[in-house]
Amino acid sequence: MAAANAPLCRPATDAELKNPLKTVDPLGWLGGSIAGWQVLCLAAGGGRQSMLYAAAGAHVTVVDISPAMLERDRIEAQQRQLKLRLIETSMDSLSMLANQSFDAVIHPVSTCYLPDVSAVFREVARVTRPGGLYVSQHKTPTSLQTSAQRVSGEYVLQHRYYREQPIPAPPRDNNITARLREPGAIEYLHRWEQLVGGICRSGFAIEDLVEPFHAKGSQAEADSGDDSFANRAQYVAPYVRIKARRASSAAAAPQLIL
């Protein structure tokens, strides 16, 4: 996908970098400034996330399992004269990063590629300082369960909610699946208790949760009965974005009340 310059692998544009904090944080979750923050862009190679956070004044570390994506970060940083630390590893294996070393961890959609998300959340909790933020995005379980196109006029649940096996690959004969599922990727459904509950159990408090509206573009397309990404997004939210704050060590420890 990086070699093909797929949309998910494209770096930040000049227009986006004019106001980088607004681009990455339209909801204001990070406050008015991240200048001087230590920010981890987790599973976020490709030259977009890193450039935006670095341009906003943060000290950015990028973790990605793909050397091709990290190379895009390196090239963009060199061209824009921004400093980055680049690390090639899996999102659930961060032993090279020190405890409590980040003010914020930014985690775009990627947990679907791992069968178990609990190790990711434990590692994120370990490297986030008390009071630090974890902003993550995930594919919603319902979206991974649901047909990409209508079946007999309706979108239908095709896959079990309680499952350990990967979600079967969808047919590749339309542009809807191209927006919903990455070609060739093995993806897993994670239940809400594994996502929201897992983040809480690892030592974070959820402060906000939104389902970004993706039925944009042509309203006629979104409202029509025709198969399209925008129309499907009127019925099934494809993504969820979660803001969580790291508890202090004392607050994170369970207390037994007798």
C-alpha positions in Angstrom: 0.0 0.0 0.0 2.9 2.4 0.7 4.5 1.6 -2.6 1.2 2.2 -4.4 0.7 5.5 -2.5 -2.7 4.4 -1.2 -4.7 7.1 0.5 -4.0 5.7 4.0 -0.2 6.0 3.3 0.0 9.6 2.2 1.8 12.3 4.2 0.3 15.4 5.5 -0.3 18.2 3.0 0.9 21.8 3.1 -2.7 22.9 3.7 -3.1 20.6 6.7 0.3 21.7 8.1 -0.8 25.4 8.1 -2.8 24.7 11.3 -1.6 21.2 12.4 -3.2 21.1 15.8 -6.7 21.8 14.4 -6.1 19.2 11.7 -5.3 16.4 14.2 -7.5 17.6 17.1 -10.7 19.2 15.8 -12.5 18.3 19.0 -10.0 20.1 21.2 -9.2 17.0 23.3 -5.5 18.0 23.5 -6.1 21.6 24.7 -4.7 24.7 23.0 -1.1 23.7 22.7 1.1 20.5 22.6 4.4 22.4 22.3 7.1 20.5 24.2 4.9 17.4 24.7 6.4 13.9 24.3 4.0 12.3 21.8 4.0 8.7 20.7 2.4 8.1 17.3 1.6 4.4 17.7 1.2 2.2 14.6 1.1 5.5 12.7 3.8 5.5 10.1 3.4 7.1 6.7 4.3 10.8 7.2 0.9 12.2 8.2 0.5 11.9 12.0 4.2 12.5 12.7 4.4 15.6 10.6 1.3 17.1 12.1 2.2 16.6 15.7 5.8 17.6 15.1 4.7 20.8 13.3 2.5 21.5 16.3 5.6 21.6 18.5 5.7 18.1 20.0 8.7 15.8 20.3 7.4 12.9 18.3 8.3 9.2 18.4 6.8 7.0 15.6 6.2 3.3 16.0 5.2 1.1 13.1 5.8 -2.5 12.0 6.3 -1.4 8.4 9.7 -0.2 7.3 8.2 1.3 4.1 5.8 3.4 6.2 8.6 4.6 8.5 10.7 5.5 5.5 7.9 7.9 4.5 8.2 9.6 7.9 12.0 9.9 7.5 11.7 11.5 4.1 9.0 13.9 5.1 10.9 14.9 8.3 14.0 15.5 6.3 12.2 17.6 3.7 10.4 19.7 6.3 13.3 19.9 8.7 11.5 18.3 11.6 13.0 15.8 14.1 11.5 12.4 14.7 12.4 9.2 16.5 11.5 6.2 14.4 11.1 2.7 15.8 10.2 -0.5 13.8 8.2 -2.8 16.1 4.7 -4.1 16.7 2.2 -1.9 18.6 2.1 -4.5 21.4 5.8 -4.8 21.9 7.2 -1.5 23.2 10.0 -2.7 25.6 12.5 -0.2 24.1 10.4 2.7 25.5 10.7 3.8 29.1 7.9 3.8 31.6 5.9 7.0 31.9 7.8 8.7 29.0 4.9 10.2 27.0 2.4 13.0 27.6 0.2 11.6 24.9 -0.2 8.4 22.8 -1.9 8.9 19.5 -3.2 5.6 18.0 -5.0 5.6 14.6 -7.1 2.7 13.4 -4.9 -0.5 13.7 -6.0 -2.6 16.7 -8.0 -4.7 14.2 -4.8 -6.3 13.0 -4.1 -8.0 16.3 -6.1 -10.9 17.8 -5.6 -9.6 21.3 -5.7 -5.9 22.2 -5.1 -6.3 25.9 -1.3 -6.3 25.5 -1.5 -3.1 23.5 -3.4 -1.3 26.2 -1.0 -2.5 28.9 2.0 -1.3 27.0 0.3 2.1 26.3 -0.5 2.4 30.0 3.1 1.6 30.9 4.6 4.3 28.7 2.1 7.0 29.4 2.7 9.4 32.3 0.0 9.8 35.0 -2.5 12.3 33.7 -1.3 11.7 30.1 -3.7 11.1 27.3 -4.4 8.1 25.1 -6.4 9.0 21.9 -7.2 5.9 19.9 -9.4 5.0 16.9 -10.8 1.6 16.2 -13.1 -0.1 13.6 -16.4 -0.6 15.3 -17.3 -4.3 15.9 -20.7 -3.8 14.2 -19.1 -2.5 11.1 -16.8 -5.6 10.9 -19.9 -7.8 11.4 -22.0 -6.1 8.8 -22.2 -6.7 5.0 -20.5 -4.1 2.9 -23.4 -4.0 0.5 -27.2 -4.5 0.9 -28.5 -8.0 0.9 -32.1 -8.1 -0.3 -32.3 -4.4 0.3 -30.8 -4.4 3.8 -27.4 -4.3 5.5 -27.2 -7.5 7.5 -25.0 -9.0 10.2 -22.9 -11.7 8.6 -20.4 -12.6 11.3 -20.6 -13.7 15.0 -19.9 -11.1 17.6 -18.2 -13.5 20.0 -15.3 -14.9 17.9 -11.6 -15.5 18.0 -11.0 -16.1 14.3 -10.3 -13.3 11.8 -13.1 -11.7 10.0 -13.4 -13.3 6.5 -12.1 -11.1 3.7 -14.9 -9.3 1.8 -15.4 -9.5 -2.0 -13.2 -7.0 -3.9 -15.6 -6.0 -6.6 -16.7 -2.5 -5.3 -15.3 0.7 -3.9 -17.2 0.2 -0.5 -14.9 -2.6 0.7 -11.9 -0.6 -0.4 -13.0 2.1 2.2 -13.8 -0.4 4.9 -11.1 -3.1 4.7 -7.5 -3.0 3.7 -6.6 -5.4 0.8 -4.8 -8.5 2.0 -5.0 -7.6 5.7 -6.0 -10.1 8.4 -8.5 -8.4 10.7 -10.1 -9.3 14.0 -13.3 -8.1 15.6 -12.9 -6.7 19.1 -16.0 -6.4 21.2 -16.8 -3.2 23.1 -15.9 -4.8 26.4 -12.4 -5.5 24.9 -12.0 -2.0 23.6 -13.6 0.3 26.1 -13.3 -2.1 29.0 -9.7 -3.0 28.1 -8.6 0.6 28.1 -10.2 1.1 31.5 -8.8 -2.1 33.0 -5.3 -1.1 31.9 -5.4 2.1 34.0 -7.2 4.8 32.0 -10.4 6.7 32.6 -12.5 7.3 29.5 -13.3 11.0 29.1 -15.0 11.1 25.8 -16.1 8.8 22.9 -17.3 9.8 19.5 -18.3 8.0 16.3 -17.0 10.3 13.5 -19.6 11.0 10.9 -18.6 9.5 7.6 -21.8 9.9 5.6 -20.3 13.0 4.0 -19.9 14.2 0.5 -22.9 13.9 -1.7 -26.0 14.0 0.6 -28.0 12.5 -2.3 -25.6 9.6 -2.3 -25.8 9.1 1.4 -29.6 9.3 1.4 -30.1 7.1 -1.6 -30.9 3.4 -1.5 -27.8 2.7 -3.6 -24.8 0.9 -2.3 -22.1 3.4 -1.3 -19.8 4.0 1.6 -21.7 7.2 2.5 -25.1 5.3 2.5 -23.8 2.5 4.6 -22.3 5.0 7.1 -25.8 6.3 7.7 -26.7 2.9 9.2 -23.4 1.6 10.6 -20.7 3.8 12.1 -17.4 2.5 10.7 -15.1 4.0 13.3 -15.0 5.1 17.0 -12.6 7.6 18.5 -11.8 7.4 22.3 -10.2 9.9 24.6 -8.7 8.3 27.8 -6.6 9.8 30.6 -4.0 7.8 32.5 -4.8 7.4 36.2 -2.2 7.9 38.9 -0.6 4.8 40.2 -2.6 5.0 43.4 -5.9 5.7 41.6 -5.2 2.8 39.2 -4.8 0.2 41.9 -8.0 -1.5 42.8 -9.2 -0.8 46.3 -11.0 -3.4 48.4 -13.7 -1.9 50.6 -15.0 -4.1 53.5 
